[in-house]
Amino acid sequence: MTLQLDLQFETPLVVAYGGGVDSTAMLIGFKQRSIRPDLILMADPGSEKDATYEYLPKINRWLEEASFPRVQIVRYQPQQFKYGPYRSLAPAIASVMPRCRA
């Protein structure tokens, strides 16, 4: 059985891209179905694996060939918070985790 969808978007289609297999497969599926996102965002917490950063130029080349927008990276901007300034979200999360345990 084949599912046929007639999708027409009146609002911008913004995609959250994680850099992994699932989100890459989602973009490929969009291309196969002629669904073009208006914006592709990737949140960078500052602690991604090196392979994730190394893959970005490759996926951006593919996106350009597919006439898709390039991945726009949203980075955490360190600020002075109650628990100190952070370069990554990981220490901030770790600092509050003991209080979250039952």
N, C-alpha and C positions, 0 to 999 in steps of 0.2 A: 504494500500500500504506500502511495506517495502522498505526502501532505503538501498542499499548495497554499501558500500564504500570500495575500495581496496586502503588503505593508506600505502605507503611505504615512509619512511622518510630517506633522505640521509644526512640531517643535524640534529643535536641534537634537541630534542623536549623539550623546556624549558617552564614550566608552572608557571604562576603567581597565587599564592594561597592567597586568602584574609581571609580565616578562617571562612567564612560564609556559608550559605546554598547553594548558587549558585556554588561557587568554589568546595565545597564538592561534590555536585551532578555531577559536571564536572568530578571529579576524579573517582567517581563511574561509570559514563558513559564510561570513558576510560577503566576501568577494564572490564566492560561488553562487550566492543568491542575489547578487547585484544590489546589496545593501551597503551604502557608503556612509560611514560615520562622519559627522561634522567636526568632531574633536576627539582625540585619543589622549587620555591622561595617564600618567604613571606616577604614583606617589613614591618618593624616594625617602625612606626614613633615615638614610645615612649609614645603613648597616647591611646593604644587600651583598650577596656573594659576588665576587669578581666576575664570574661567568655571566651574571645578569647584566652588568654594565658593558661587558665585551660583546654581548648579543645585540645591543641597541642599534649600532650602525647597520647590522645585517637586516634587522626587521624594518628599519627606516628605509633602506634601499628597496625592500620588497613592497613596502607601503607606497613609495613613490611610483614604482612600476604599476601598482594596482590603482593609481590615481586616488589614493587615500591620503589624508593628512599625516604628517610625521607625528611621532610620539612626543608629547609635551610633558616634560618632567616637572613635577611639583615637589619642591624640596622643603624640608623642615628648616625654619629659621630659628636658631638658638635665641632664647630669651631668658631673662632672669625670672625664675619662678621660686616658689617656696622651697623647693628641694634642690635648687641650684641650676646653673646653665647647663644645657646638654647639646652635644653635637649629633646625637642620635636619640631616637625615641626609646631605645632599649633601656638605658639607665633610668629614665623617667618612669618607665613601667615597673622596673625592678624595685625602685624606691617605694612604690605604693603597694606592691604585691603582698608583702607580709600583713598589711592591714586588711587585705581582701580575703584572707584565708579564714575558713570557719574554725 
